[in-house]
Amino acid sequence: MKKMLCSTAIVIAAMLGVVSCENDLTPLGASFLGEDPAGVIQETEFDVKTYSAPINPVQTSNFNSFPFGVYDDPVYGTSTYEFVTQVNLAFVNPDFGDNPEVEQVFLEVPYFSTPTGINADNADITDYRLDSVYGNSTIEIEVRRSNYFLNSFDNEDLTARAIYYSNFENEIELNEGELIYGSNSFVPSAVEEIVDESLTTEERLSPRLRKSLEDLTRWEDIMLTTMTNSDGQVVKVARPELASASNFQNYFRGLYFKVVNPGSVGNLVHFNLNQAKIVVTISQDTDEEDTDNVDDDPSTLFIRRNSDVTINFNGNKIGFIRNDFHPTVITDIQASSDDPANGAENVYLKGGSGSLAVIELFGQATSSAVGEAPSLTAVIENEWLINDAYIDFYVNRSITSAGPKDPERILIYDYDTNRLLSDYVIGNAVGLNSNLNHLGRLERIDNDATLATDPPREKYRIRLTQHLNNIVQGNLENARLAIVVSQNVSLIGNSSVSNTVSPNPDLELIPISSAISHEGTVLHGNLSSDLDKRPKLKVFYSETRRAN
């Protein structure tokens, strides 16, 4: 009897499981390989409307690395990148001892680099690859003292962080101070730095801008002052401004890294400011006798010791972006933005204060004014189960030539809420291999094409399977989407967009990974003369409605 009851329970449970599966369908996404309820997975495509939107100056005070130099984009033109940074003492209120003197000062700003192995000609040397350098032409640069104080909090709301934008350069220029370092032929080098080469033990550093600051008198004035001690002697001591972090920040307000007379070519590098520093070496008297001294000079009877004072670049920072775009590009972007109802022949993507593309699925975003796109209404009424959905965005090679300046990744998000789509997976790898199923890397196809009239077809595939299922199920409105170039699609967060230059209430934020990007491209839009390269929403679906 127990065996019969157990068998009966198993059969009932199995029947209930079958019934449950037939009445509680779950979207399966792009990995779905089984048969749909009707036995056939069907395929269709829908229109996608696209148009460009210019981006006003962007917030740069939240960047985690800062581009510096000149970038020449083959389509857009020249962009110049500069920055200002606060500096802080590694240790405040230093005691420099008796008779202090500045012996040497070094500026060190590392590049982002990766060791690639031992040098083939010299086993003592490590070879490096610079990770974020674009271009190899020299530029003229200056590092100046900044007299502008960068507040941490908003003057009008002390509970909010201060936001600085990429067009804040004029304020800094009006308050720039003395020259700290200058070069008329700066170009990043991948060669490691060797410190104390004349000594038996050498220190080897990763590639960086490392320069001796020769004007020691200036640095003595920055670090030291004179006073009369209790014995009536005039002595050198640390300046009182070095007594606390706030005093020093108000005294030495920052450093301004600027490009002088930028041309149409140059180089762009990302500095690792988390490890940047100025090291001031100061010697002082000790009470240790110099046993090697052979003369009677009283000043050499005792050994002098050196100590280092480190000034870090770990305060507030602002990056500046000056675009010198070609007039035709500016005209095309503005014309596209002014006519969103019809879309555009081309869409322009440029990082920073450049341009993005607005996307409307089914050729029309849902709004109270126009309602829902008829083609979307039909999909919802038929209760489609979306097994896969994607859009191929083709690069317009009649405008932009193929080469190393192509952005490797683009990012899609909700234009109105600034949220990533549900297809995005948090923590899914890092760098160029992050979220490849959702955000395809630049895909090169037809690489055998050799004729100028038949250039390679190159595209980005953006997969929207879960996003589309959420729309069909009524969990989301068919809102406008946006695509932008991205240096790193793993970087989460937004940068504010200033509306003081050209008010645009629709565009208040963009992804920070686009704000920090310098790259640009041009994609075929929905009005492209090449019909095969117009963006289309391609859908693989199953119909779940059953006839009675």
Secondary structure, DSSP 8 states (H G I E B T S, - for coil): -HHHHHHHHHHHHHHHHHHHHHHS----GGG--S--TTS--EEEEEEEEEEEEE---BB-TT-SSEEEEEEEETTTEEEEEEEEE--EESSSS----EEEEEEEEEEEEEB-EEEEEE-SS-TT-EEEEESSEE----EEEEEEEE-----SB-SS-TTSB---BTTTHHHHHHTEEEEEEEEEEE----S-EEESTTSSS-EEE-SEEEEE---HHHHHHHHEEEEE-TTS-EEEEE-GGGSSHHHHHHHS--EEEEEES--S---EEEE-GGG-EEEEEEEEEEEEE-TT--S--GGGSEEEEEEEEEEE--S-EEEEEEEEE-HHHHHHHHHHHH-TTT--SEEEEETTTTEEEEEEETTS--BTTTBS-HHHHHHHHTTEEEEEEEEEEEB-TTTS--STTS-S-EEEEETTT--B-TT--TT---GGGTTTTTB---EEE-TT--STTS--EEEEEEE-HHHHHHHHTTSS----EEEEE-S-TT---EEEB--SSS--TT-SEEEHHHHT---EEEEE-TT-S-GGGS-EEEEEEEE-----
